[in-house]
């Protein structure tokens, strides 16, 4: 699938501190990319994930990590960036119907745009993002057609597009994997999932609630993968 | 060109405080849109434009203005967001060759993404931006092919795209106008250009340098339009 890059080839990896993006970082490294991680302090209620993102970067020895502050509470509209309650204990049917209140308007569009800007400065043409269209939460900006449209945009938005010096690729190595497959892949690459964090609504000690959609998908994934879940639950 | 919307139809207008975006705001209002203005505090050295943006919003009686802080100095790469010097006194040939150092990587992609997120929260499907492909500074993200790609993206990135509740349109009413035509249009709509600000490198009193690309394009535009330039120069 992926061609082996030269060792000096740079990639920008979107890193939330969650299970998926930690796996993506390991995949990008294993493919020989020099990794630059970008994380976002966007007013998320699970801001704890930024600390885990830092630890994941350390463990993976990324060349550089930046945390971009971008306050998406400026326009609200999501349970993750406002006082709206995070839904708990929804069953599989509920999770697969409609777009949940945890959807943050245009979040991946904003994040990919910022990753693109940094990539341009770094001279990187490869951007990795851990979107997933199988065990996901129904977010429109996790779908393959969204990623394809962003890749087209990237190749028209930038200096390189005009000067013909390179072509951007948006890599989504998890897009067609189940959560269990993602976990197995990460384990095979040595990812320490004890450093990662998925919960939308952790307590003050950073322990996961075990009941939000994200915790439920994580629990189910570890169970199906037959791997012990190192997460600390409340 | 534009169909007349119902009076309650909302639009998000990207507003920098410059001549172009003030004209776009007047155009959107004249077409019957209820206008919501979005401005960005992105670490630009000409931060003075945010004060002018506020005044433009007041004069145009927008329903709401938000200023989103997004520090693009996090990755630098532009004379507008770093210590690199702003070029002065370039002639027309120099200005029309290549992409200048004032280009901010992925700026319009980032700004449009944030406008899209806010539009989604407001239930607005119309986004106005003052990009221009005639008297412009050679920025890749001011070209019609960039705007078309962003419109496609918007219609895949959002809840409305999945639920089929509406179609986003990116309006670029200035894209094929010369600076002189933009000014004449604005004057006919009552825009007070004395409130606007174009300079990339103003002094502490907010007076324009008169020599950067942006000042030169503005001066030339007023001269060609046969309109007195109300700008305060150093």
Contacts between the chains, C-beta under 8 A, distances in Angstrom:
chain1	res1	chain2	res2	distance
A	66	B	74	5.5
A	66	B	75	6.8
A	68	B	70	7.7
A	68	B	71	7.1
A	68	B	74	5.0
A	69	B	69	7.3
A	69	B	70	7.9
A	69	B	71	6.4
A	70	B	68	7.7
A	70	B	69	7.9
A	70	B	70	5.1
A	70	B	114	8.0
A	71	B	68	7.1
A	71	B	69	6.3
A	72	B	117	6.8
A	74	B	66	5.4
A	74	B	68	5.0
A	74	B	118	7.5
A	75	B	66	6.8
A	75	B	117	6.0
A	75	B	118	4.2
A	75	B	121	4.7
A	75	B	122	7.8
A	76	B	121	6.2
A	77	B	117	7.7
A	77	B	120	6.7
A	77	B	121	3.6
A	99	B	159	5.2
A	99	B	162	6.4
A	99	B	163	7.3
A	103	B	159	6.6
A	104	B	117	7.7
A	105	B	116	7.5
A	105	B	117	4.1
A	105	B	118	7.5
A	105	B	120	3.9
A	105	B	121	5.5
A	105	B	158	7.2
A	105	B	159	7.5
A	106	B	113	5.6
A	106	B	114	7.3
A	106	B	116	4.6
A	106	B	117	3.4
A	106	B	120	6.2
A	106	B	157	6.0
A	106	B	158	6.7
A	107	B	117	7.3
A	108	B	157	7.2
A	109	B	113	4.3
A	109	B	116	6.2
A	109	B	117	7.4
A	109	B	153	6.7
A	109	B	154	7.9
A	109	B	157	4.8
A	110	B	110	7.0
A	110	B	113	4.4
A	110	B	114	5.9
A	110	B	117	6.3
A	112	B	113	8.0
A	113	B	106	5.6
A	113	B	109	4.3
A	113	B	110	4.3
A	113	B	112	8.0
A	113	B	113	4.6
A	114	B	70	8.0
A	114	B	106	7.3
A	114	B	110	5.9
A	116	B	105	7.5
A	116	B	106	4.5
A	116	B	109	6.2
A	117	B	72	6.8
A	117	B	75	6.0
A	117	B	77	7.7
A	117	B	104	7.7
A	117	B	105	4.0
A	117	B	106	3.4
A	117	B	107	7.3
A	117	B	109	7.4
A	117	B	110	6.3
A	118	B	74	7.5
A	118	B	75	4.2
A	118	B	105	7.5
A	120	B	77	6.7
A	120	B	105	3.9
A	120	B	106	6.1
A	121	B	75	4.7
A	121	B	76	6.2
A	121	B	77	3.6
A	121	B	105	5.5
A	122	B	75	7.8
A	140	B	156	7.1
A	140	B	157	6.1
A	140	B	158	5.7
A	140	B	159	5.9
A	140	B	161	5.6
A	140	B	162	4.6
A	141	B	157	4.9
A	141	B	158	7.7
A	143	B	156	7.2
A	145	B	156	5.1
A	146	B	153	7.4
A	146	B	156	4.7
A	146	B	157	5.4
A	149	B	149	7.3
A	149	B	152	5.2
A	149	B	153	4.2
A	149	B	156	4.8
A	149	B	157	7.4
A	150	B	153	5.9
A	150	B	157	8.0
A	152	B	149	5.2
A	152	B	152	7.1
A	152	B	153	7.7
A	153	B	109	6.7
A	153	B	146	7.4
A	153	B	149	4.3
A	153	B	150	5.9
A	153	B	152	7.7
A	153	B	153	5.1
A	154	B	109	7.9
A	156	B	140	7.1
A	156	B	143	7.2
A	156	B	145	5.1
A	156	B	146	4.7
A	156	B	149	4.8
A	157	B	106	6.0
A	157	B	108	7.2
A	157	B	109	4.8
A	157	B	140	6.1
A	157	B	141	4.9
A	157	B	146	5.4
A	157	B	149	7.4
A	157	B	150	8.0
A	158	B	105	7.2
A	158	B	106	6.7
A	158	B	140	5.7
A	158	B	141	7.7
A	159	B	99	5.2
A	159	B	103	6.6
A	159	B	105	7.5
A	159	B	140	5.9
A	161	B	140	5.6
A	162	B	99	6.4
A	162	B	140	4.5
A	163	B	99	7.3
